[in-house]
Amino acid sequence: MDYRDAGVDIEAGRSFVEKIRHNVQSTYRAGVLGGLGGFGGCFQLPTGFKEPVLVSGTDGVGTKLKIANALNRHDTVGIDLVAMCVNDVLTLGAEPLFFLDYLATGKLNPEQLAEVVAGIAEGCRQSGCALLGGETAEMPGFYPAGEYDLAGFCVGIVEKSKLLNGTQVREGDIAIGLASQGLHSNGFSLARKIVEKSGLGWDGCPEILGGKSLGEELLTPTQIYVKPVLEALRAGIDLRTMAHITGGGLPENLPRCLNSGQSIAMDVKQWETTPIFSWLAETGEVSEADMFDTFNMGIGFVVLVAPSQVEPTLSHFQSHQITACAIGEVVPGGGNLIGIP
């Protein structure tokens, strides 16, 4: 017997590396040392920092991969993977430097997984970080035929004096919500259950979605907020702190960026949720409280600013084609959101 008889195709692995080489190299930025294929990726830290702090983050895509597999469309989930990591490190004011991925499958399909890596490369280009390396694992018998799993790891950098950790937040500061592009990469176990209950397939087109299929809507990739947020900081807009709205929605994530003894009084009437959230709530008979606890409800990222910075902040993000609105105010409290169901 040989390795191929056991289900591992070394030649397919080599073919896969060649298929992704161009996409990986298209993400390189200043600081990358060496190329694809080494035992480790090397990155030289940028100059000009007095006290550089490295910020790391890791995440996956979750059961959204089930939809990609069902539709045989794999070019967007890589964007989700990068977004979930770079948006996290961004909340501390850090600029993402490089990214690594881990891709595991039962049987390596070079064409399929090259699509995945193309999405990862696109996410890296959108966020300005280098795809420095990764690991592709072929594990026969571990995953169902045609399926794969994704995880990623990002490292960013920030000057220690500019690290955002919640201590900069003051009572009276205003929370500015930045619009999401749908569900992003959270709540898909519930979303998939609701679609199953509805009796519609992924190609089903509920009238409320305006002609889009459920599959198309739910595979919309996660918005990457890195470049407009970093540009805001460089332009002198005083962003006191930030939150990435992921699993657990606003109630779970927004309080994480506050100082002690603070809460946020929310005004949920200040933004409109997109139609997919209404469809999920109605079709699945999901309570408003559970919707907010599971999904981002149309807000993918939040920045907190002083009242004097509200208008410049709104104008800045709207100039970058990101819908933004004031959604709450910091008040005394115990680290919760007031006004959320």
C-alpha positions as a printed NumPy array, in Angstrom:
array([[  0.   ,   0.   ,   0.   ],
       [  0.953,   3.624,  -0.343],
       [ -0.414,   6.953,   0.935],
       [ -2.824,   7.246,  -2.025],
       [ -4.346,   3.871,  -1.084],
       [ -5.008,   5.335,   2.382],
       [ -6.861,   8.275,   0.811],
       [ -4.173,  10.971,   0.761],
       [ -3.136,  12.309,  -2.648],
       [  0.25 ,  14.029,  -2.419],
       [  0.169,  15.043,  -6.084],
       [ -3.199,  16.754,  -5.584],
       [ -1.609,  18.695,  -2.731],
       [  1.216,  19.853,  -4.962],
       [ -1.263,  20.847,  -7.666],
       [ -3.249,  22.814,  -5.102],
       [ -0.183,  24.806,  -4.003],
       [  0.499,  25.821,  -7.597],
       [ -3.128,  26.845,  -8.122],
       [ -3.069,  29.204,  -5.135],
       [  0.435,  30.641,  -5.586],
       [ -0.633,  33.715,  -7.582],
       [ -3.494,  34.582,  -5.211],
       [ -1.257,  34.281,  -2.168],
       [  1.476,  36.446,  -3.681],
       [ -1.104,  39.09 ,  -4.67 ],
       [ -1.592,  39.854,  -0.956],
       [  2.051,  40.539,  -0.133],
       [  2.853,  43.881,   1.457],
       [  5.976,  45.52 ,   2.804],
       [  7.398,  43.355,   5.576],
       [  6.898,  39.944,   3.975],
       [ 10.157,  37.985,   3.875],
       [ 10.506,  34.893,   1.707],
       [  7.752,  33.193,  -0.242],
       [  5.225,  30.372,  -0.276],
       [  6.343,  26.904,   0.767],
       [  8.561,  27.363,   3.808],
       [  8.071,  25.807,   7.22 ],
       [  7.112,  29.216,   8.603],
       [  6.164,  32.649,   7.332],
       [  8.445,  35.567,   8.131],
       [  7.358,  39.181,   8.566],
       [  9.503,  42.155,   9.504],
       [  7.745,  44.616,  11.804],
       [  7.186,  48.107,  10.385],
       [  9.48 ,  50.883,  11.574],
       [  8.339,  54.088,  13.268],
       [  6.772,  52.557,  16.366],
       [  8.062,  53.567,  19.8  ],
       [  6.284,  50.817,  21.732],
       [  4.712,  48.429,  19.224],
       [  2.052,  46.049,  20.532],
       [  1.115,  42.955,  18.544],
       [ -2.588,  42.058,  18.577],
       [ -3.696,  38.557,  17.544],
       [ -7.045,  37.042,  16.688],
       [ -8.36 ,  33.701,  15.49 ],
       [-11.737,  32.475,  14.258],
       [-13.567,  30.266,  11.77 ],
       [-16.58 ,  30.451,   9.468],
       [-18.862,  27.954,  11.197],
       [-21.826,  26.237,   9.602],
       [-22.051,  28.841,   6.854],
       [-19.724,  26.357,   5.145],
       [-22.673,  23.964,   4.906],
       [-24.435,  26.412,   2.583],
       [-21.31 ,  26.94 ,   0.468],
       [-21.024,  23.182,   0.095],
       [-24.715,  22.733,  -0.757],
       [-24.482,  25.395,  -3.481],
       [-20.991,  24.329,  -4.595],
       [-19.919,  27.965,  -4.304],
       [-16.674,  28.474,  -2.431],
       [-15.397,  31.907,  -3.481],
       [-16.866,  33.97 ,  -0.6  ],
       [-16.31 ,  31.993,   2.606],
       [-12.618,  32.875,   2.556],
       [-13.593,  36.539,   2.8  ],
       [-15.686,  35.642,   5.854],
       [-12.726,  33.873,   7.425],
       [-10.44 ,  36.884,   7.089],
       [-13.156,  39.336,   8.128],
       [-13.905,  37.525,  11.372],
       [-10.26 ,  37.825,  12.414],
       [ -9.219,  41.251,  11.095],
       [-12.36 ,  42.983,  12.366],
       [-11.566,  41.603,  15.824],
       [ -8.005,  42.913,  16.003],
       [ -9.209,  46.211,  14.534],
       [-11.321,  46.853,  17.648],
       [ -8.124,  47.547,  19.599],
       [ -6.994,  50.078,  17.001],
       [ -4.567,  47.616,  15.392],
       [ -3.64 ,  47.448,  11.726],
       [ -3.664,  43.827,  10.463],
       [ -0.221,  42.776,   9.213],
       [ -0.513,  39.146,   8.201],
       [ -2.901,  36.217,   8.128],
       [ -2.569,  32.42 ,   8.167],
       [ -5.258,  29.863,   7.386],
       [ -5.935,  26.249,   8.303],
       [ -7.958,  24.279,   5.757],
       [ -8.954,  20.666,   6.456],
       [-10.838,  18.232,   4.228],
       [-11.459,  14.519,   3.802],
       [-10.252,  14.417,   0.197],
       [ -8.345,  17.294,  -1.363],
       [-10.098,  18.83 ,  -4.377],
       [ -7.601,  21.357,  -5.789],
       [-10.174,  23.289,  -7.831],
       [-12.651,  23.59 ,  -4.96 ],
       [-10.092,  24.633,  -2.376],
       [ -8.375,  27.025,  -4.777],
       [-11.713,  28.91 ,  -4.839],
       [-11.625,  29.048,  -1.053],
       [ -8.094,  30.451,  -1.028],
       [ -9.055,  32.99 ,  -3.706],
       [-11.627,  34.291,  -1.22 ],
       [ -9.073,  34.355,   1.585],
       [ -6.722,  36.343,  -0.656],
       [ -9.513,  38.771,  -1.517],
       [-10.234,  39.297,   2.182],
       [ -6.546,  39.962,   2.791],
       [ -6.425,  42.488,  -0.048],
       [ -9.518,  44.242,   1.321],
       [ -7.911,  44.516,   4.762],
       [ -4.37 ,  45.255,   3.581],
       [ -2.766,  42.25 ,   5.27 ],
       [ -0.524,  39.603,   3.771],
       [ -1.565,  35.968,   3.421],
       [  1.689,  34.765,   4.934],
       [  1.066,  31.036,   4.929],
       [ -1.269,  28.269,   5.949],
       [ -1.845,  24.563,   6.397],
       [ -3.914,  22.239,   4.235],
       [ -4.766,  18.928,   5.888],
       [ -6.19 ,  15.958,   3.995],
       [ -7.82 ,  13.591,   6.502],
       [ -9.683,  10.672,   4.886],
       [-12.733,   9.522,   6.816],
       [-12.821,  12.571,   9.061],
       [-15.091,  14.825,   6.962],
       [-18.056,  13.948,   4.722],
       [-17.279,  13.798,   1.   ],
       [-16.755,  17.248,  -0.513],
       [-16.823,  19.094,   2.812],
       [-14.053,  21.067,   4.491],
       [-13.44 ,  23.249,   7.517],
       [-11.702,  26.608,   7.804],
       [ -9.916,  28.464,  10.566],
       [ -7.687,  31.517,  10.473],
       [ -5.228,  33.523,  12.514],
       [ -4.341,  37.207,  12.187],
       [ -1.662,  39.433,  13.729],
       [ -1.906,  43.228,  13.806],
       [  0.114,  46.069,  15.287],
       [ -0.673,  49.241,  17.218],
       [  1.315,  51.835,  19.149],
       [  0.907,  51.09 ,  22.858],
       [ -0.228,  54.659,  23.603],
       [ -3.003,  54.263,  20.988],
       [ -4.268,  50.879,  22.152],
       [ -8.06 ,  51.008,  22.61 ],
       [ -9.157,  49.031,  25.664],
       [-12.295,  50.702,  27.005],
       [-10.569,  53.013,  29.474],
       [-10.976,  55.91 ,  27.033],
       [-14.8  ,  55.711,  27.115],
       [-16.722,  58.455,  28.955],
       [-20.366,  58.849,  29.921],
       [-22.157,  60.74 ,  27.183],
       [-20.109,  59.162,  24.388],
       [-22.162,  58.127,  21.379],
       [-22.26 ,  54.672,  19.786],
       [-22.134,  54.828,  15.982],
       [-23.347,  51.663,  14.29 ],
       [-21.88 ,  50.61 ,  10.942],
       [-24.186,  48.565,   8.745],
       [-23.625,  44.863,   8.197],
       [-23.996,  42.962,   4.932],
       [-26.626,  40.593,   6.26 ],
       [-25.847,  37.784,   8.691],
       [-22.061,  37.923,   8.232],
       [-20.841,  34.6  ,   9.754],
       [-22.982,  34.122,  12.848],
       [-26.234,  32.412,  13.703],
       [-26.161,  30.012,  10.765],
       [-27.17 ,  26.964,  12.783],
       [-30.464,  28.723,  13.521],
       [-30.742,  30.201,  10.014],
       [-30.281,  26.767,   8.426],
       [-32.921,  25.299,  10.716],
       [-35.377,  28.026,   9.716],
       [-34.732,  27.468,   6.002],
       [-35.29 ,  23.74 ,   6.526],
       [-38.571,  24.47 ,   8.33 ],
       [-39.718,  26.79 ,   5.531],
       [-39.641,  23.985,   2.983],
       [-37.683,  26.168,   0.57 ],
       [-34.389,  25.152,  -0.937],
       [-31.341,  27.377,  -1.149],
       [-32.59 ,  28.484,  -4.566],
       [-35.92 ,  29.58 ,  -3.074],
       [-36.716,  33.275,  -3.504],
       [-39.006,  34.683,  -0.781],
       [-40.751,  37.802,  -2.061],
       [-39.301,  39.902,   0.774],
       [-35.764,  39.369,  -0.61 ],
       [-36.604,  41.182,  -3.849],
       [-35.588,  38.428,  -6.233],
       [-32.513,  37.158,  -4.401],
       [-32.379,  33.5  ,  -3.468],
       [-31.871,  32.374,   0.116],
       [-28.539,  30.871,  -0.822],
       [-27.316,  34.061,  -2.474],
       [-28.451,  36.186,   0.453],
       [-26.959,  33.97 ,   3.14 ],
       [-23.61 ,  33.596,   1.362],
       [-23.116,  37.373,   1.223],
       [-19.651,  37.774,   2.758],
       [-18.86 ,  39.565,   5.996],
       [-18.098,  43.272,   5.659],
       [-14.45 ,  44.144,   6.321],
       [-14.218,  47.474,   8.153],
       [-10.424,  47.752,   8.391],
       [ -9.514,  50.384,   5.816],
       [-12.258,  52.959,   6.555],
       [-11.734,  52.633,  10.32 ],
       [ -7.95 ,  52.985,  10.088],
       [ -8.39 ,  55.971,   7.774],
       [-10.699,  57.556,  10.356],
       [ -8.042,  57.145,  13.045],
       [ -5.334,  58.568,  10.786],
       [ -7.581,  61.509,   9.927],
       [ -7.718,  62.437,  13.616],
       [-11.256,  61.264,  14.359],
       [-11.287,  60.345,  18.051],
       [-12.63 ,  56.792,  18.095],
       [-12.747,  55.983,  21.811],
       [-13.333,  52.241,  21.412],
       [-14.919,  49.736,  19.023],
       [-16.864,  46.482,  18.946],
       [-17.183,  43.794,  16.285],
       [-20.733,  42.424,  16.362],
       [-20.386,  38.66 ,  15.986],
       [-21.82 ,  35.676,  17.89 ],
       [-24.201,  36.835,  20.597],
       [-25.132,  39.966,  18.67 ],
       [-25.181,  43.466,  20.132],
       [-26.054,  42.383,  23.716],
       [-22.996,  40.105,  23.914],
       [-20.407,  42.159,  22.043],
       [-21.053,  45.866,  22.536],
       [-20.652,  45.857,  26.361],
       [-17.203,  44.246,  25.947],
       [-15.721,  47.583,  24.827],
       [-16.988,  49.651,  27.792],
       [-15.228,  50.929,  30.89 ],
       [-16.315,  49.683,  34.297],
       [-19.583,  51.116,  35.648],
       [-20.945,  51.892,  32.175],
       [-23.863,  50.789,  30.035],
       [-25.291,  51.974,  26.718],
       [-28.824,  53.291,  26.316],
       [-29.792,  52.019,  22.855],
       [-32.295,  53.431,  20.37 ],
       [-33.183,  50.544,  18.063],
       [-35.436,  52.809,  15.979],
       [-32.385,  54.564,  14.549],
       [-31.667,  51.831,  11.998],
       [-33.646,  49.465,   9.82 ],
       [-32.797,  45.792,   9.628],
       [-32.467,  44.283,   6.171],
       [-35.257,  41.989,   4.886],
       [-33.434,  38.725,   5.639],
       [-33.785,  39.342,   9.386],
       [-37.546,  39.915,   9.046],
       [-37.883,  36.73 ,   7.013],
       [-35.955,  34.678,   9.568],
       [-37.964,  36.095,  12.483],
       [-41.333,  35.513,  10.831],
       [-40.601,  32.135,   9.264],
       [-38.896,  30.72 ,  12.332],
       [-41.228,  32.443,  14.812],
       [-38.126,  33.74 ,  16.584],
       [-38.676,  36.237,  19.39 ],
       [-37.155,  39.704,  19.087],
       [-34.932,  38.982,  22.087],
       [-33.593,  35.797,  20.492],
       [-33.038,  37.607,  17.183],
       [-30.84 ,  40.19 ,  18.941],
       [-29.025,  37.474,  20.905],
       [-28.251,  35.439,  17.776],
       [-27.789,  37.823,  14.837],
       [-26.132,  41.209,  14.301],
       [-29.535,  42.661,  13.278],
       [-28.007,  44.924,  10.651],
       [-25.113,  46.372,  12.706],
       [-21.768,  44.721,  11.992],
       [-19.388,  47.065,  13.818],
       [-19.724,  49.874,  16.38 ],
       [-17.424,  52.792,  17.196],
       [-17.821,  55.02 ,  20.248],
       [-17.03 ,  58.721,  19.927],
       [-17.406,  61.949,  21.881],
       [-20.583,  63.923,  21.016],
       [-18.494,  66.503,  19.136],
       [-17.179,  63.745,  16.852],
       [-20.537,  62.34 ,  15.77 ],
       [-20.992,  64.358,  12.568],
       [-17.398,  63.947,  11.327],
       [-17.646,  60.213,  12.043],
       [-20.926,  59.775,  10.184],
       [-19.643,  61.767,   7.213],
       [-16.416,  59.778,   7.088],
       [-18.071,  56.368,   6.909],
       [-20.777,  57.492,   4.539],
       [-18.027,  58.77 ,   2.204],
       [-16.747,  55.179,   2.203],
       [-20.205,  53.85 ,   1.219],
       [-20.839,  52.416,   4.677],
       [-24.214,  53.294,   6.168],
       [-23.678,  54.697,   9.676],
       [-25.99 ,  56.074,  12.334],
       [-25.993,  56.983,  16.038],
       [-27.572,  54.061,  17.902],
       [-26.921,  54.728,  21.597],
       [-25.308,  56.733,  24.378],
       [-22.968,  55.685,  27.19 ],
       [-24.661,  56.013,  30.595],
       [-23.892,  54.831,  34.139],
       [-24.655,  51.148,  34.554],
       [-23.49 ,  47.598,  34.994],
       [-22.155,  46.737,  31.537],
       [-25.412,  46.028,  29.761],
       [-27.462,  47.456,  26.891],
       [-30.597,  49.367,  27.88 ],
       [-33.441,  49.324,  25.378],
       [-32.522,  46.091,  23.616],
       [-35.285,  43.46 ,  23.865]])
